[in-house]
Amino acid sequence: MKIFKTSDIGIAAFIMMKGLVLQSADRGPSGRFMFVFKDSDDKGTQLAVDYVNSESAKFDANMKNLKNILFKS
């Protein structure tokens, strides 16, 4: 079975919206999350690129910036 892995929650959410099925989500020893998707058609990498070029990525970046402002104030 082919899989696609990412530790980026924005990419993971976008890929889920586009139809890839989440197989597992775990936290590694370093505390970093890893999302694993079933990717039988090898779409994961292209979807990750699509995310980077999407409005979703801009939204995610703005959310992170706003959180930084709130938590540093």
Secondary structure by P-SEA (a helix, b strand, c coil): ccccccccaaaaaaaaaabbbbcccccccccbbbbbbbccccaaaaaaaaaaacaaaaaaaaaaaaaaaaaac
